[in-house]
Amino acid sequence: MKDTENRPQPRKRRKWGSVIVRRDADGNPTSFQARYVNPLDPPKKVGRNFGLEYETEAYRWLDEERYLVTLHNKGIRQWVHPSQRGANTMPTFREYSKDYFDKYRKPDGSKLSGRSNRCNGIVLRRLNETFGDTPLDRITRQMVDEWYANARDTLTAWTFEQAARTLKRIMLAAANEQADGTPPLIPASPCRYRVVKPQSKRRDQPPVTADEINRLAELFPDYQRLALWLSLLAGGLRLGEVCALQLRDIDLENLQLHVRHSVNRGPDDRGKYQLCEPKTKSSKRVVPIPKPLVPLIEAHISRFCKDRKPDTMLFHSPMLDDWLLPPTTIERTFRMAREKIGRPDITFHSLRATHATMLVLEGGTMRETMDDLGHTSLTVAVDSYQRVVREHHRDTVELLAYRYMPSNDPTVIRTVIDQKERQIDKLRDEVERLRKILLERDTGIPTDPDTVLPKNQNR
């Protein structure tokens, strides 16, 4: 009786394909053979032999072949006999992701900005550490889930969100019809996770106050100072939009400012800055110029714009007149100034958020705020730019409750009275301040800040 205990035993019969043990004339096992029915010629079979130590590889090969046959049966990709396949028929993640972003176009047909390309490159380098050399059809859900769990614990919230969103975007593109009309490369994306945008750290950041913006302005060079006021008061302009303004964009007669461009570097985010399309299609907009801003604009143009041609830049490089003013120059000044006024938490972009917040607090509608910012998404406008002013929030909630639920409770009534009196005091102080300005303008005599005018004066 032959000893069969140490002989390889075939596994339980599979529903698709099979792995059998091949033996020599004496009945001794020599190899494993994985085989399945040829989808192009059913009477024939496709097989591959594996050494006795590679039984696991035989089953793995059979699973991979089943996947290719499934794609063939669904009409997604023509099956090719293993002997006729090239070595690299399926692109790797590195190859496909690079090609994807090289060919990507925004909805308006334009290419991504140099900064966007640079940011995408940083994210792809991180993803390529795990997926770069793996063919797309070998990236499994298990691989993705393992990467997701590790990246979530090791990356910062914003870096992880960008990486997770980019990976999902690329794999979804591979699972859809390609840009050139060819069939999908993979049957479905292995990225089944949900991308959650982390909450902004600046969500609870207080808006920049009038005192703070004036102190910031004093610390700015004369030539850059107008940039602060434009972002704060005229449409919440982005820094790139400020640096791209030309004289044709300033309509002081109709008090309108046209946002037509932004500034960016070249495709690789290097070289000198140049005029380009704004961030989004909705970023092209016309915003009102408040009257108090007009003298500052006129003074800036008179002093710093030698030419009065329509394409003359409102700001240009202080060293080379034909170069645009780099946003990094203003950012550098802003960083130094914010430390000196005790607001290290704010950035130039905080002026845009302050504009959105205060516009609403002063009675502007959400539609007006979105138009000013150049946004079409209410969610983005609220989540990214609306700041919470705690005192105003508390007063509003209390007054709303009293309006709908009148109460005779003495504490509630006193609270409402206090709020109303604070509002009256603020309005009275503002009226007195404006009266003093008018009196000084009419008489040429400086007024004492502590002087209270008669109530019928200069009305």
C-alpha positions in Angstrom: 0.0 0.0 0.0 1.4 3.3 -1.0 1.8 6.1 1.5 -0.6 8.9 0.5 -0.5 11.0 3.6 2.3 13.3 2.3 1.0 13.6 -1.2 -0.6 16.9 -2.3 -4.4 16.6 -2.1 -6.5 18.6 -4.6 -8.8 21.2 -3.0 -12.5 21.0 -3.1 -13.9 21.4 -6.6 -14.3 25.1 -7.6 -17.3 26.6 -9.3 -15.0 28.2 -11.9 -11.8 26.6 -13.1 -9.9 23.9 -11.4 -6.5 23.1 -9.9 -5.4 19.5 -10.4 -2.3 17.5 -9.3 -0.2 16.2 -12.2 1.7 12.9 -11.5 4.4 10.9 -13.1 4.2 7.3 -14.3 4.7 6.0 -10.8 1.9 8.1 -9.4 4.2 10.6 -7.7 3.0 14.3 -7.8 5.1 16.5 -10.1 3.2 19.8 -10.3 -0.1 21.6 -10.0 -2.1 22.6 -13.1 -4.6 25.4 -13.0 -7.0 25.5 -16.0 -10.3 26.9 -17.2 -12.5 26.9 -20.3 -11.3 29.1 -23.1 -14.0 31.8 -23.5 -13.2 32.1 -27.2 -13.1 28.4 -27.9 -15.2 26.5 -25.2 -14.1 23.0 -26.3 -10.6 23.9 -25.4 -9.0 24.8 -22.0 -6.4 27.3 -20.9 -3.9 26.0 -18.4 -0.7 26.8 -16.6 1.6 24.6 -14.6 3.0 25.4 -11.1 5.6 23.7 -9.0 4.6 21.7 -6.0 5.7 24.5 -3.7 3.5 27.0 -5.6 0.0 25.7 -5.0 -1.2 29.0 -3.6 0.1 30.8 -6.7 -1.9 28.5 -8.9 -5.1 29.4 -7.2 -4.2 33.1 -7.3 -3.5 32.9 -11.1 -6.9 31.2 -11.6 -8.7 34.1 -9.7 -6.9 36.6 -11.9 -7.9 34.8 -15.0 -11.5 34.6 -13.9 -11.5 38.4 -13.5 -10.3 38.9 -17.1 -12.9 36.4 -18.4 -15.6 38.3 -16.5 -14.5 41.5 -18.2 -14.7 39.8 -21.5 -18.2 38.4 -20.9 -19.5 41.8 -19.9 -18.1 43.4 -23.0 -15.7 45.6 -21.1 -12.4 44.2 -22.5 -11.5 41.6 -25.0 -10.0 38.5 -23.5 -6.5 37.6 -24.8 -4.9 34.2 -24.4 -2.1 34.3 -21.8 0.5 33.3 -24.3 -0.3 36.3 -26.5 -0.4 39.0 -23.8 2.1 41.7 -23.5 3.9 42.2 -20.3 2.3 45.6 -19.5 -1.2 45.6 -20.9 -2.7 47.3 -17.7 -1.3 50.7 -16.7 0.1 51.0 -13.2 -1.5 53.5 -10.8 1.5 55.8 -11.3 1.1 55.8 -15.1 -2.6 56.2 -15.1 -2.8 59.0 -12.5 -0.2 61.0 -14.3 -2.0 60.6 -17.6 -5.3 61.5 -16.0 -4.1 64.8 -14.6 -2.1 65.6 -17.7 -5.3 65.4 -19.8 -7.7 66.8 -17.2 -9.7 69.8 -18.1 -12.1 72.0 -16.0 -15.7 72.2 -17.0 -15.0 75.4 -19.0 -12.3 73.5 -21.0 -9.3 75.2 -19.3 -6.3 73.5 -17.8 -5.6 73.3 -14.1 -3.5 76.2 -12.7 0.1 75.7 -11.8 -0.7 75.7 -8.1 -3.3 73.0 -8.6 -0.9 70.9 -10.6 1.7 71.3 -7.8 -0.7 70.3 -5.1 -1.9 67.3 -7.1 1.7 66.3 -7.6 2.3 66.3 -3.9 -0.7 64.2 -3.2 0.2 61.7 -6.0 3.7 61.2 -4.6 2.2 60.2 -1.3 -0.3 57.8 -3.0 2.4 56.3 -5.2 4.3 55.1 -2.1 1.5 52.5 -1.7 -0.1 52.1 -5.2 2.4 53.5 -7.7 3.8 50.3 -9.2 0.6 48.3 -8.9 -1.5 47.7 -12.1 -5.0 49.2 -11.7 -6.7 45.8 -11.9 -4.6 44.6 -9.0 -5.7 47.3 -6.6 -8.2 45.6 -4.4 -10.7 46.8 -1.9 -8.6 45.2 0.9 -5.5 47.2 -0.2 -7.5 50.4 -0.3 -9.0 49.8 3.1 -5.6 49.0 4.7 -4.2 52.2 3.2 -7.2 54.2 4.4 -6.9 53.0 8.0 -3.2 53.7 8.1 -3.4 57.1 6.4 -6.2 58.2 8.6 -4.0 57.6 11.7 -0.8 59.1 10.3 -1.7 62.0 8.1 -3.1 65.4 9.2 -6.9 65.8 8.6 -6.6 68.0 5.5 -3.8 66.0 3.9 -5.7 62.7 4.5 -8.9 64.3 3.0 -7.1 65.4 -0.1 -5.3 62.0 -0.6 -8.5 60.0 0.0 -10.5 62.2 -2.4 -7.8 62.0 -5.1 -7.5 58.2 -4.9 -11.2 57.8 -5.1 -11.4 60.2 -8.0 -8.7 58.4 -10.0 -10.1 54.9 -9.4 -13.6 56.0 -10.3 -12.3 57.4 -13.6 -10.6 54.1 -14.4 -13.9 52.3 -13.8 -15.8 54.6 -16.3 -15.5 55.0 -20.0 -12.2 56.6 -20.8 -11.8 60.1 -22.3 -10.9 58.6 -25.7 -14.1 56.5 -25.8 -12.5 53.2 -24.9 -14.1 50.9 -22.4 -13.4 51.1 -18.6 -10.1 49.6 -17.4 -11.6 48.1 -14.3 -15.2 46.9 -13.6 -15.7 49.0 -10.4 -13.8 51.3 -8.1 -12.3 49.5 -5.1 -12.7 52.8 -3.1 -15.9 52.3 -1.1 -15.2 54.8 1.6 -16.9 58.2 2.1 -14.8 61.3 2.0 -15.6 63.6 4.8 -14.3 67.2 4.6 -12.6 68.1 8.0 -14.0 71.1 9.8 -11.9 74.2 9.2 -9.8 75.4 12.1 -10.8 78.9 11.3 -14.5 78.2 11.6 -14.7 79.9 15.0 -12.1 82.5 14.2 -13.4 86.0 15.1 -13.7 88.4 12.2 -11.1 91.1 11.8 -12.3 94.2 13.7 -12.2 97.8 12.5 -9.4 98.6 14.9 -7.4 95.6 13.8 -7.7 96.4 10.1 -6.6 100.0 10.7 -3.6 98.9 12.6 -2.7 96.4 9.9 -3.0 99.1 7.3 -0.6 101.4 9.2 2.0 98.6 9.1 1.6 98.1 5.4 3.7 100.0 2.8 1.8 102.7 1.1 1.9 100.8 -2.2 0.3 97.6 -0.8 -2.2 99.2 1.6 -5.1 99.4 -0.9 -5.0 95.6 -1.3 -6.3 95.2 2.3 -9.2 97.5 1.8 -10.2 96.0 -1.5 -10.4 92.5 -0.1 -12.2 93.6 3.0 -14.8 95.9 1.4 -15.1 95.1 -2.3 -16.4 91.7 -2.9 -14.1 89.8 -0.6 -11.5 89.6 -3.3 -9.0 86.8 -3.2 -5.3 87.9 -3.1 -4.7 86.6 -6.6 -7.7 88.6 -7.8 -6.4 91.7 -6.1 -3.0 91.4 -7.8 -4.7 90.9 -11.2 -6.7 94.1 -11.2 -6.2 96.5 -14.2 -7.5 100.0 -14.5 -10.2 98.8 -16.9 -11.6 96.8 -14.0 -12.2 99.9 -11.8 -15.3 101.8 -12.7 -15.5 104.7 -10.2 -18.2 106.5 -12.1 -20.7 103.6 -11.6 -18.9 102.4 -8.4 -18.3 98.9 -9.8 -15.3 96.6 -9.7 -15.0 93.9 -12.4 -13.2 90.7 -11.4 -11.9 89.3 -14.7 -8.6 87.6 -13.9 -6.4 86.1 -11.2 -2.6 85.7 -11.2 -0.7 82.4 -11.2 2.6 81.1 -12.2 3.2 78.7 -15.1 1.9 75.1 -15.4 4.6 73.8 -13.0 3.9 76.7 -10.5 7.2 78.3 -11.3 8.5 81.4 -13.1 7.0 84.9 -13.0 3.3 85.5 -12.3 0.9 86.0 -15.2 -2.7 86.9 -15.8 -5.0 83.9 -16.0 -8.6 82.9 -15.6 -10.0 83.2 -12.1 -10.4 80.2 -9.8 -13.9 79.3 -11.1 -16.3 80.4 -13.7 -18.5 82.1 -11.1 -15.4 84.0 -9.8 -15.9 86.3 -12.8 -18.2 88.9 -11.2 -19.0 92.5 -10.8 -19.1 93.8 -7.2 -20.0 97.3 -5.8 -17.3 99.7 -4.7 -18.3 101.5 -1.5 -18.0 105.3 -1.6 -15.5 105.6 1.3 -13.1 103.4 -0.7 -13.2 105.8 -3.7 -10.6 108.4 -2.4 -8.2 105.6 -1.5 -8.4 104.1 -5.0 -8.1 107.5 -6.7 -5.0 108.4 -4.5 -3.4 105.0 -5.3 -3.9 105.4 -9.0 -2.7 109.0 -9.0 0.4 108.1 -7.1 1.5 104.7 -8.3 0.0 104.2 -11.8 2.2 106.2 -14.2 0.1 105.2 -17.3 -3.7 105.5 -17.5 -4.2 102.8 -20.1 -7.0 100.3 -19.7 -4.5 97.4 -19.3 -2.3 99.2 -16.8 -2.0 97.1 -13.6 -3.4 98.6 -10.4 -0.5 96.8 -8.7 2.8 95.8 -10.3 6.2 94.7 -9.1 8.0 97.6 -7.3 11.2 96.5 -9.0 10.0 95.8 -12.6 7.0 97.8 -13.9 6.1 95.1 -16.5 6.0 92.3 -13.9 2.9 91.6 -11.8 3.0 92.1 -8.1 3.6 88.6 -6.6 0.9 87.6 -4.0 3.7 86.2 -1.9 5.0 89.8 -1.4 1.7 90.9 0.2 1.5 87.6 2.2 5.0 88.2 3.6 4.0 91.7 4.7 0.7 90.4 6.2 2.5 87.8 8.3 4.8 90.4 9.9 1.9 92.8 10.5 -0.5 90.3 12.1 2.1 89.4 14.7 2.5 93.0 15.7 -1.2 93.6 16.2 -1.7 90.3 18.2 -3.7 88.4 15.6 -1.3 85.6 14.6 -4.3 83.4 13.7 -5.5 85.4 10.7 -4.3 85.3 7.1 -5.0 87.6 4.1 -7.9 85.2 3.3 -9.4 86.1 6.7 -10.4 89.5 5.1 -12.6 87.6 2.6 -14.2 85.7 5.4 -14.7 88.9 7.4 -16.4 90.5 4.4 -18.8 87.6 4.1 -19.6 87.6 7.8 -20.1 91.3 8.3 -22.1 91.7 5.1 -24.7 89.3 6.6 -24.6 91.0 10.0 -25.2 94.4 8.4 -28.3 93.0 6.6 -27.0 91.5 3.4 -28.8 88.4 2.1 -27.2 85.1 1.6 -27.7 85.5 -2.2 -25.9 88.9 -2.1 -23.1 87.4 -0.1 -22.7 84.5 -2.5 -22.7 86.9 -5.5 -20.0 89.0 -3.8 -17.8 86.1 -3.1 -18.4 84.5 -6.5 -19.8 81.3 -5.1 -22.6 79.1 -6.5 -22.6 76.7 -3.5 -24.5 77.8 -0.4 -22.7 75.1 1.6 -19.2 76.5 0.7 -20.3 80.0 1.4 -21.6 79.2 4.9 -19.0 76.5 6.0 -15.9 78.2 4.6 -16.6 81.9 5.0 -19.3 82.6 7.6 -17.7 83.3 11.0 -19.6 83.1 14.3 -19.8 86.4 16.2 -20.8 85.1 19.7 -22.4 88.3 21.1 -24.5 88.9 18.0 -25.5 85.2 17.9 -26.7 85.3 21.5 -28.6 88.6 21.1 -30.3 87.3 17.9 -31.3 84.0 19.5 -32.8 85.8 22.5 -34.7 88.3 20.4 -36.0 85.6 18.1 -37.3 83.6 21.1 -39.0 86.7 22.6 -40.6 87.5 19.3 -42.2 84.1 19.0 -42.6 83.3 22.7 -43.5 86.5 24.5 -42.9 86.1 28.2 -43.9 88.1 31.3 -41.0 86.8 33.2 -39.1 89.8 34.7 -35.7 88.3 33.9 -36.6 87.8 30.2 -38.0 91.3 29.9 -34.9 92.8 31.5 -32.7 90.8 29.1 -34.6 92.1 26.1 -34.5 95.7 27.4 -30.7 95.5 27.9 -30.2 94.2 24.4 -32.4 97.0 22.9 -30.6 99.6 24.9 -27.2 98.4 23.8 -28.4 98.6 20.2 -29.8 102.1 20.8 -26.5 103.2 22.3 -24.5 101.9 19.4 -26.8 103.7 16.9 -26.6 106.9 18.9 -22.8 106.8 19.1 -22.6 106.2 15.4 -25.0 109.1 14.6 -22.9 111.4 16.9 -19.7 110.4 15.2 -21.1 111.1 11.8 -22.4 114.5 12.9 -19.0 115.5 14.1 -17.5 114.5 10.8 -20.0 116.7 8.9 -19.5 119.6 11.3 -15.7 119.5 10.9 -16.1 119.3 7.1 -18.5 122.3 7.0 -16.6 124.6 9.4 -13.0 123.4 9.0 -12.8 123.4 12.8 -11.6 120.2 14.4 -14.1 118.9 16.9 -13.3 117.5 20.3 -14.0 113.8 20.3 -15.7 114.1 23.7 -18.0 116.9 22.6 -21.6 116.0 22.3 -23.5 118.0 19.6 -27.0 119.3 20.0 -29.4 116.7 18.7 -30.8 119.0 16.0 -27.3 119.9 14.8 -26.5 119.0 11.1 -29.4 116.7 10.6 
